[in-house]
């Protein structure tokens, strides 16, 4: 399993898990090929490809919009779970 550090260029578009130094899941990001991996939430974390995506019309801005939507959805689910 290949892992990538923040700042390295993504060679494949896809869904990447963020793993901590102990290999534990920290989060997920959608990255387009040819774009550098963004900073991770913490130190010594890395990216691992979970699912490759064949982009049809994926751009950096559409990837950011997808990620923002997932974060909004996840926080909404968390609020519902607390009720």
Secondary structure, DSSP 8 states (H G I E B T S, - for coil): --EE-TTSB-SS-EEEEEE-TTS-EEEEEEE-TTSB----SSTT-EEEEEEE---SS--HHHHHHHHHHHHHHHHHHHHHHH-
